[in-house]
Amino acid sequence: MFDDKTFSARVYAPQPEMYVRQQPQLGFTEYAEKLNSRLAMIGFVCFIVLEVLTGHGAISFLTSF
């Protein structure tokens, strides 16, 4: 049933790529920068909405307290 010709053209599975996970870092990491920019965008939009709803500009809103 199986002879030498059957196994002469063996097909192997591809080797998985090896990689090393980076250790957690402090400071300017990609995750920290993305989180910071997203929070800044949310804060900016909230500030614009607050300005439209109250009718006061940024400086008058901050000095009214």
PDB file with one MODEL, atoms N, CA, C and O in Angstrom:
MODEL        1
ATOM      1  N   MET A   1       0.832  -1.194   0.000  1.00  0.00           N
ATOM      2  CA  MET A   1       0.000   0.000   0.000  1.00  0.00           C
ATOM      3  C   MET A   1       0.875   1.256   0.000  1.00  0.00           C
ATOM      4  O   MET A   1       0.686   2.121  -0.856  1.00  0.00           O
ATOM      5  N   PHE A   2       1.803   1.382   0.910  1.00  0.00           N
ATOM      6  CA  PHE A   2       2.707   2.527   0.947  1.00  0.00           C
ATOM      7  C   PHE A   2       4.097   2.046   0.578  1.00  0.00           C
ATOM      8  O   PHE A   2       4.615   1.102   1.174  1.00  0.00           O
ATOM      9  N   ASP A   3       4.685   2.679  -0.380  1.00  0.00           N
ATOM     10  CA  ASP A   3       6.051   2.326  -0.739  1.00  0.00           C
ATOM     11  C   ASP A   3       6.954   3.544  -0.589  1.00  0.00           C
ATOM     12  O   ASP A   3       6.506   4.585  -0.108  1.00  0.00           O
ATOM     13  N   ASP A   4       8.180   3.435  -0.982  1.00  0.00           N
ATOM     14  CA  ASP A   4       9.140   4.531  -0.830  1.00  0.00           C
ATOM     15  C   ASP A   4       8.783   5.738  -1.682  1.00  0.00           C
ATOM     16  O   ASP A   4       9.108   6.863  -1.303  1.00  0.00           O
ATOM     17  N   LYS A   5       8.137   5.548  -2.801  1.00  0.00           N
ATOM     18  CA  LYS A   5       7.772   6.671  -3.663  1.00  0.00           C
ATOM     19  C   LYS A   5       6.689   7.542  -3.017  1.00  0.00           C
ATOM     20  O   LYS A   5       6.640   8.750  -3.251  1.00  0.00           O
ATOM     21  N   THR A   6       5.846   6.945  -2.226  1.00  0.00           N
ATOM     22  CA  THR A   6       4.776   7.692  -1.572  1.00  0.00           C
ATOM     23  C   THR A   6       5.343   8.713  -0.601  1.00  0.00           C
ATOM     24  O   THR A   6       4.835   9.831  -0.519  1.00  0.00           O
ATOM     25  N   PHE A   7       6.376   8.354   0.127  1.00  0.00           N
ATOM     26  CA  PHE A   7       6.949   9.227   1.143  1.00  0.00           C
ATOM     27  C   PHE A   7       8.144  10.029   0.645  1.00  0.00           C
ATOM     28  O   PHE A   7       8.771  10.740   1.431  1.00  0.00           O
ATOM     29  N   SER A   8       8.476   9.933  -0.637  1.00  0.00           N
ATOM     30  CA  SER A   8       9.654  10.646  -1.138  1.00  0.00           C
ATOM     31  C   SER A   8       9.419  12.154  -1.215  1.00  0.00           C
ATOM     32  O   SER A   8      10.364  12.924  -1.042  1.00  0.00           O
ATOM     33  N   ALA A   9       8.207  12.589  -1.464  1.00  0.00           N
ATOM     34  CA  ALA A   9       7.897  14.021  -1.542  1.00  0.00           C
ATOM     35  C   ALA A   9       7.118  14.409  -0.294  1.00  0.00           C
ATOM     36  O   ALA A   9       5.896  14.556  -0.329  1.00  0.00           O
ATOM     37  N   ARG A  10       7.831  14.569   0.792  1.00  0.00           N
ATOM     38  CA  ARG A  10       7.171  14.911   2.053  1.00  0.00           C
ATOM     39  C   ARG A  10       6.824  16.391   2.085  1.00  0.00           C
ATOM     40  O   ARG A  10       7.571  17.239   1.596  1.00  0.00           O
ATOM     41  N   VAL A  11       5.697  16.670   2.660  1.00  0.00           N
ATOM     42  CA  VAL A  11       5.246  18.053   2.812  1.00  0.00           C
ATOM     43  C   VAL A  11       5.243  18.359   4.303  1.00  0.00           C
ATOM     44  O   VAL A  11       4.612  17.664   5.100  1.00  0.00           O
ATOM     45  N   TYR A  12       5.958  19.407   4.652  1.00  0.00           N
ATOM     46  CA  TYR A  12       6.063  19.783   6.056  1.00  0.00           C
ATOM     47  C   TYR A  12       5.213  21.015   6.335  1.00  0.00           C
ATOM     48  O   TYR A  12       4.988  21.847   5.456  1.00  0.00           O
ATOM     49  N   ALA A  13       4.756  21.113   7.553  1.00  0.00           N
ATOM     50  CA  ALA A  13       4.016  22.305   7.977  1.00  0.00           C
ATOM     51  C   ALA A  13       4.982  23.478   8.067  1.00  0.00           C
ATOM     52  O   ALA A  13       6.157  23.282   8.380  1.00  0.00           O
ATOM     53  N   PRO A  14       4.513  24.689   7.799  1.00  0.00           N
ATOM     54  CA  PRO A  14       5.421  25.846   7.905  1.00  0.00           C
ATOM     55  C   PRO A  14       5.852  26.068   9.349  1.00  0.00           C
ATOM     56  O   PRO A  14       5.082  25.853  10.286  1.00  0.00           O
ATOM     57  N   GLN A  15       7.077  26.497   9.504  1.00  0.00           N
ATOM     58  CA  GLN A  15       7.603  26.771  10.836  1.00  0.00           C
ATOM     59  C   GLN A  15       6.947  28.032  11.388  1.00  0.00           C
ATOM     60  O   GLN A  15       6.836  29.027  10.673  1.00  0.00           O
ATOM     61  N   PRO A  16       6.514  28.008  12.641  1.00  0.00           N
ATOM     62  CA  PRO A  16       5.942  29.232  13.225  1.00  0.00           C
ATOM     63  C   PRO A  16       7.035  30.274  13.431  1.00  0.00           C
ATOM     64  O   PRO A  16       8.189  29.941  13.699  1.00  0.00           O
ATOM     65  N   GLU A  17       6.655  31.528  13.302  1.00  0.00           N
ATOM     66  CA  GLU A  17       7.623  32.604  13.501  1.00  0.00           C
ATOM     67  C   GLU A  17       7.917  32.753  14.984  1.00  0.00           C
ATOM     68  O   GLU A  17       7.013  32.725  15.820  1.00  0.00           O
ATOM     69  N   MET A  18       9.164  32.908  15.287  1.00  0.00           N
ATOM     70  CA  MET A  18       9.585  33.084  16.667  1.00  0.00           C
ATOM     71  C   MET A  18       9.644  34.577  16.972  1.00  0.00           C
ATOM     72  O   MET A  18      10.116  35.364  16.152  1.00  0.00           O
ATOM     73  N   TYR A  19       9.178  34.954  18.118  1.00  0.00           N
ATOM     74  CA  TYR A  19       9.259  36.342  18.537  1.00  0.00           C
ATOM     75  C   TYR A  19       9.412  36.392  20.043  1.00  0.00           C
ATOM     76  O   TYR A  19       9.057  35.454  20.757  1.00  0.00           O
ATOM     77  N   VAL A  20       9.937  37.488  20.501  1.00  0.00           N
ATOM     78  CA  VAL A  20      10.142  37.689  21.926  1.00  0.00           C
ATOM     79  C   VAL A  20       9.236  38.819  22.363  1.00  0.00           C
ATOM     80  O   VAL A  20       9.253  39.902  21.777  1.00  0.00           O
ATOM     81  N   ARG A  21       8.453  38.571  23.383  1.00  0.00           N
ATOM     82  CA  ARG A  21       7.592  39.637  23.896  1.00  0.00           C
ATOM     83  C   ARG A  21       8.432  40.637  24.659  1.00  0.00           C
ATOM     84  O   ARG A  21       9.325  40.275  25.425  1.00  0.00           O
ATOM     85  N   GLN A  22       8.130  41.893  24.435  1.00  0.00           N
ATOM     86  CA  GLN A  22       8.864  42.931  25.144  1.00  0.00           C
ATOM     87  C   GLN A  22       8.360  43.025  26.573  1.00  0.00           C
ATOM     88  O   GLN A  22       7.182  42.801  26.853  1.00  0.00           O
ATOM     89  N   GLN A  23       9.248  43.349  27.442  1.00  0.00           N
ATOM     90  CA  GLN A  23       8.892  43.546  28.837  1.00  0.00           C
ATOM     91  C   GLN A  23       8.103  44.844  28.970  1.00  0.00           C
ATOM     92  O   GLN A  23       8.309  45.761  28.175  1.00  0.00           O
ATOM     93  N   PRO A  24       7.207  44.949  29.949  1.00  0.00           N
ATOM     94  CA  PRO A  24       6.481  46.204  30.156  1.00  0.00           C
ATOM     95  C   PRO A  24       7.455  47.357  30.379  1.00  0.00           C
ATOM     96  O   PRO A  24       8.434  47.232  31.115  1.00  0.00           O
ATOM     97  N   GLN A  25       7.169  48.465  29.735  1.00  0.00           N
ATOM     98  CA  GLN A  25       8.056  49.617  29.812  1.00  0.00           C
ATOM     99  C   GLN A  25       7.313  50.784  30.434  1.00  0.00           C
ATOM    100  O   GLN A  25       6.083  50.842  30.418  1.00  0.00           O
ATOM    101  N   LEU A  26       8.065  51.690  30.966  1.00  0.00           N
ATOM    102  CA  LEU A  26       7.505  52.929  31.480  1.00  0.00           C
ATOM    103  C   LEU A  26       7.793  54.036  30.487  1.00  0.00           C
ATOM    104  O   LEU A  26       8.763  53.966  29.731  1.00  0.00           O
ATOM    105  N   GLY A  27       6.952  55.054  30.489  1.00  0.00           N
ATOM    106  CA  GLY A  27       7.231  56.211  29.651  1.00  0.00           C
ATOM    107  C   GLY A  27       6.447  56.207  28.358  1.00  0.00           C
ATOM    108  O   GLY A  27       5.258  55.888  28.336  1.00  0.00           O
ATOM    109  N   PHE A  28       7.118  56.562  27.290  1.00  0.00           N
ATOM    110  CA  PHE A  28       6.474  56.790  26.004  1.00  0.00           C
ATOM    111  C   PHE A  28       6.302  55.486  25.231  1.00  0.00           C
ATOM    112  O   PHE A  28       6.974  55.262  24.225  1.00  0.00           O
ATOM    113  N   THR A  29       5.410  54.638  25.699  1.00  0.00           N
ATOM    114  CA  THR A  29       5.110  53.414  24.966  1.00  0.00           C
ATOM    115  C   THR A  29       3.973  53.691  23.994  1.00  0.00           C
ATOM    116  O   THR A  29       3.275  54.698  24.109  1.00  0.00           O
ATOM    117  N   GLU A  30       3.796  52.797  23.045  1.00  0.00           N
ATOM    118  CA  GLU A  30       2.751  52.990  22.042  1.00  0.00           C
ATOM    119  C   GLU A  30       1.364  52.985  22.687  1.00  0.00           C
ATOM    120  O   GLU A  30       0.500  53.777  22.310  1.00  0.00           O
ATOM    121  N   TYR A  31       1.153  52.098  23.653  1.00  0.00           N
ATOM    122  CA  TYR A  31      -0.143  52.034  24.335  1.00  0.00           C
ATOM    123  C   TYR A  31      -0.422  53.316  25.108  1.00  0.00           C
ATOM    124  O   TYR A  31      -1.537  53.836  25.069  1.00  0.00           O
ATOM    125  N   ALA A  32       0.588  53.830  25.812  1.00  0.00           N
ATOM    126  CA  ALA A  32       0.397  55.049  26.599  1.00  0.00           C
ATOM    127  C   ALA A  32       0.095  56.240  25.695  1.00  0.00           C
ATOM    128  O   ALA A  32      -0.740  57.080  26.030  1.00  0.00           O
ATOM    129  N   GLU A  33       0.767  56.312  24.558  1.00  0.00           N
ATOM    130  CA  GLU A  33       0.530  57.425  23.637  1.00  0.00           C
ATOM    131  C   GLU A  33      -0.868  57.348  23.021  1.00  0.00           C
ATOM    132  O   GLU A  33      -1.534  58.373  22.874  1.00  0.00           O
ATOM    133  N   LYS A  34      -1.312  56.157  22.666  1.00  0.00           N
ATOM    134  CA  LYS A  34      -2.663  56.022  22.103  1.00  0.00           C
ATOM    135  C   LYS A  34      -3.723  56.364  23.139  1.00  0.00           C
ATOM    136  O   LYS A  34      -4.701  57.045  22.829  1.00  0.00           O
ATOM    137  N   LEU A  35      -3.533  55.894  24.367  1.00  0.00           N
ATOM    138  CA  LEU A  35      -4.492  56.192  25.427  1.00  0.00           C
ATOM    139  C   LEU A  35      -4.536  57.688  25.714  1.00  0.00           C
ATOM    140  O   LEU A  35      -5.614  58.260  25.878  1.00  0.00           O
ATOM    141  N   ASN A  36      -3.381  58.312  25.773  1.00  0.00           N
ATOM    142  CA  ASN A  36      -3.311  59.745  26.040  1.00  0.00           C
ATOM    143  C   ASN A  36      -3.993  60.546  24.934  1.00  0.00           C
ATOM    144  O   ASN A  36      -4.728  61.490  25.222  1.00  0.00           O
ATOM    145  N   SER A  37      -3.761  60.185  23.686  1.00  0.00           N
ATOM    146  CA  SER A  37      -4.369  60.942  22.588  1.00  0.00           C
ATOM    147  C   SER A  37      -5.881  60.741  22.541  1.00  0.00           C
ATOM    148  O   SER A  37      -6.620  61.675  22.229  1.00  0.00           O
ATOM    149  N   ARG A  38      -6.341  59.547  22.844  1.00  0.00           N
ATOM    150  CA  ARG A  38      -7.791  59.307  22.842  1.00  0.00           C
ATOM    151  C   ARG A  38      -8.481  60.074  23.959  1.00  0.00           C
ATOM    152  O   ARG A  38      -9.557  60.637  23.760  1.00  0.00           O
ATOM    153  N   LEU A  39      -7.863  60.094  25.130  1.00  0.00           N
ATOM    154  CA  LEU A  39      -8.447  60.860  26.233  1.00  0.00           C
ATOM    155  C   LEU A  39      -8.426  62.357  25.934  1.00  0.00           C
ATOM    156  O   LEU A  39      -9.355  63.073  26.307  1.00  0.00           O
ATOM    157  N   ALA A  40      -7.380  62.834  25.268  1.00  0.00           N
ATOM    158  CA  ALA A  40      -7.316  64.248  24.895  1.00  0.00           C
ATOM    159  C   ALA A  40      -8.415  64.596  23.897  1.00  0.00           C
ATOM    160  O   ALA A  40      -9.022  65.663  23.994  1.00  0.00           O
ATOM    161  N   MET A  41      -8.677  63.713  22.944  1.00  0.00           N
ATOM    162  CA  MET A  41      -9.741  63.965  21.971  1.00  0.00           C
ATOM    163  C   MET A  41     -11.107  63.989  22.648  1.00  0.00           C
ATOM    164  O   MET A  41     -11.941  64.838  22.335  1.00  0.00           O
ATOM    165  N   ILE A  42     -11.337  63.069  23.566  1.00  0.00           N
ATOM    166  CA  ILE A  42     -12.613  63.043  24.297  1.00  0.00           C
ATOM    167  C   ILE A  42     -12.773  64.310  25.122  1.00  0.00           C
ATOM    168  O   ILE A  42     -13.854  64.898  25.144  1.00  0.00           O
ATOM    169  N   GLY A  43     -11.716  64.741  25.801  1.00  0.00           N
ATOM    170  CA  GLY A  43     -11.766  65.965  26.595  1.00  0.00           C
ATOM    171  C   GLY A  43     -12.013  67.193  25.747  1.00  0.00           C
ATOM    172  O   GLY A  43     -12.765  68.081  26.146  1.00  0.00           O
ATOM    173  N   PHE A  44     -11.388  67.255  24.578  1.00  0.00           N
ATOM    174  CA  PHE A  44     -11.576  68.399  23.688  1.00  0.00           C
ATOM    175  C   PHE A  44     -13.017  68.474  23.196  1.00  0.00           C
ATOM    176  O   PHE A  44     -13.608  69.554  23.175  1.00  0.00           O
ATOM    177  N   VAL A  45     -13.581  67.350  22.806  1.00  0.00           N
ATOM    178  CA  VAL A  45     -14.968  67.335  22.332  1.00  0.00           C
ATOM    179  C   VAL A  45     -15.918  67.708  23.462  1.00  0.00           C
ATOM    180  O   VAL A  45     -16.875  68.450  23.242  1.00  0.00           O
ATOM    181  N   CYS A  46     -15.670  67.205  24.667  1.00  0.00           N
ATOM    182  CA  CYS A  46     -16.516  67.564  25.813  1.00  0.00           C
ATOM    183  C   CYS A  46     -16.435  69.055  26.110  1.00  0.00           C
ATOM    184  O   CYS A  46     -17.441  69.677  26.452  1.00  0.00           O
ATOM    185  N   PHE A  47     -15.246  69.630  25.982  1.00  0.00           N
ATOM    186  CA  PHE A  47     -15.081  71.056  26.228  1.00  0.00           C
ATOM    187  C   PHE A  47     -15.823  71.886  25.179  1.00  0.00           C
ATOM    188  O   PHE A  47     -16.419  72.909  25.517  1.00  0.00           O
ATOM    189  N   ILE A  48     -15.795  71.468  23.926  1.00  0.00           N
ATOM    190  CA  ILE A  48     -16.534  72.170  22.866  1.00  0.00           C
ATOM    191  C   ILE A  48     -18.038  72.066  23.120  1.00  0.00           C
ATOM    192  O   ILE A  48     -18.754  73.055  22.965  1.00  0.00           O
ATOM    193  N   VAL A  49     -18.525  70.895  23.503  1.00  0.00           N
ATOM    194  CA  VAL A  49     -19.953  70.718  23.798  1.00  0.00           C
ATOM    195  C   VAL A  49     -20.356  71.595  24.978  1.00  0.00           C
ATOM    196  O   VAL A  49     -21.419  72.215  24.950  1.00  0.00           O
ATOM    197  N   LEU A  50     -19.524  71.656  26.010  1.00  0.00           N
ATOM    198  CA  LEU A  50     -19.811  72.495  27.167  1.00  0.00           C
ATOM    199  C   LEU A  50     -19.858  73.973  26.776  1.00  0.00           C
ATOM    200  O   LEU A  50     -20.694  74.728  27.274  1.00  0.00           O
ATOM    201  N   GLU A  51     -18.963  74.373  25.891  1.00  0.00           N
ATOM    202  CA  GLU A  51     -18.945  75.760  25.437  1.00  0.00           C
ATOM    203  C   GLU A  51     -20.208  76.091  24.651  1.00  0.00           C
ATOM    204  O   GLU A  51     -20.763  77.179  24.803  1.00  0.00           O
ATOM    205  N   VAL A  52     -20.663  75.171  23.819  1.00  0.00           N
ATOM    206  CA  VAL A  52     -21.877  75.407  23.032  1.00  0.00           C
ATOM    207  C   VAL A  52     -23.104  75.443  23.943  1.00  0.00           C
ATOM    208  O   VAL A  52     -23.987  76.279  23.753  1.00  0.00           O
ATOM    209  N   LEU A  53     -23.167  74.558  24.917  1.00  0.00           N
ATOM    210  CA  LEU A  53     -24.335  74.499  25.795  1.00  0.00           C
ATOM    211  C   LEU A  53     -24.426  75.688  26.740  1.00  0.00           C
ATOM    212  O   LEU A  53     -25.530  76.160  27.013  1.00  0.00           O
ATOM    213  N   THR A  54     -23.301  76.190  27.249  1.00  0.00           N
ATOM    214  CA  THR A  54     -23.339  77.297  28.201  1.00  0.00           C
ATOM    215  C   THR A  54     -23.299  78.660  27.523  1.00  0.00           C
ATOM    216  O   THR A  54     -23.744  79.650  28.104  1.00  0.00           O
ATOM    217  N   GLY A  55     -22.778  78.725  26.315  1.00  0.00           N
ATOM    218  CA  GLY A  55     -22.676  80.000  25.622  1.00  0.00           C
ATOM    219  C   GLY A  55     -21.483  80.831  26.047  1.00  0.00           C
ATOM    220  O   GLY A  55     -21.357  81.978  25.617  1.00  0.00           O
ATOM    221  N   HIS A  56     -20.606  80.294  26.874  1.00  0.00           N
ATOM    222  CA  HIS A  56     -19.409  81.000  27.315  1.00  0.00           C
ATOM    223  C   HIS A  56     -18.189  80.405  26.630  1.00  0.00           C
ATOM    224  O   HIS A  56     -18.141  79.209  26.341  1.00  0.00           O
ATOM    225  N   GLY A  57     -17.208  81.258  26.377  1.00  0.00           N
ATOM    226  CA  GLY A  57     -15.960  80.793  25.794  1.00  0.00           C
ATOM    227  C   GLY A  57     -15.089  80.101  26.820  1.00  0.00           C
ATOM    228  O   GLY A  57     -15.465  79.972  27.985  1.00  0.00           O
ATOM    229  N   ALA A  58     -13.934  79.662  26.384  1.00  0.00           N
ATOM    230  CA  ALA A  58     -13.040  78.898  27.253  1.00  0.00           C
ATOM    231  C   ALA A  58     -12.516  79.743  28.406  1.00  0.00           C
ATOM    232  O   ALA A  58     -12.523  79.295  29.553  1.00  0.00           O
ATOM    233  N   ILE A  59     -12.067  80.946  28.123  1.00  0.00           N
ATOM    234  CA  ILE A  59     -11.483  81.788  29.175  1.00  0.00           C
ATOM    235  C   ILE A  59     -12.556  82.265  30.142  1.00  0.00           C
ATOM    236  O   ILE A  59     -12.332  82.264  31.353  1.00  0.00           O
ATOM    237  N   SER A  60     -13.705  82.669  29.640  1.00  0.00           N
ATOM    238  CA  SER A  60     -14.768  83.121  30.545  1.00  0.00           C
ATOM    239  C   SER A  60     -15.304  81.968  31.396  1.00  0.00           C
ATOM    240  O   SER A  60     -15.711  82.178  32.539  1.00  0.00           O
ATOM    241  N   PHE A  61     -15.304  80.778  30.856  1.00  0.00           N
ATOM    242  CA  PHE A  61     -15.749  79.630  31.639  1.00  0.00           C
ATOM    243  C   PHE A  61     -14.769  79.334  32.769  1.00  0.00           C
ATOM    244  O   PHE A  61     -15.186  79.036  33.888  1.00  0.00           O
ATOM    245  N   LEU A  62     -13.475  79.415  32.485  1.00  0.00           N
ATOM    246  CA  LEU A  62     -12.468  79.115  33.504  1.00  0.00           C
ATOM    247  C   LEU A  62     -12.364  80.210  34.558  1.00  0.00           C
ATOM    248  O   LEU A  62     -12.011  79.917  35.701  1.00  0.00           O
ATOM    249  N   THR A  63     -12.662  81.473  34.212  1.00  0.00           N
ATOM    250  CA  THR A  63     -12.549  82.572  35.175  1.00  0.00           C
ATOM    251  C   THR A  63     -13.849  82.834  35.930  1.00  0.00           C
ATOM    252  O   THR A  63     -13.883  83.726  36.777  1.00  0.00           O
ATOM    253  N   SER A  64     -14.903  82.100  35.656  1.00  0.00           N
ATOM    254  CA  SER A  64     -16.186  82.362  36.311  1.00  0.00           C
ATOM    255  C   SER A  64     -16.270  81.771  37.713  1.00  0.00           C
ATOM    256  O   SER A  64     -17.249  82.017  38.418  1.00  0.00           O
ATOM    257  N   PHE A  65     -15.293  81.014  38.129  1.00  0.00           N
ATOM    258  CA  PHE A  65     -15.347  80.401  39.465  1.00  0.00           C
ATOM    259  C   PHE A  65     -14.769  81.298  40.505  1.00  0.00           C
ATOM    260  O   PHE A  65     -14.736  80.938  41.682  1.00  0.00           O
TER     261      PHE A  65
ENDMDL
END
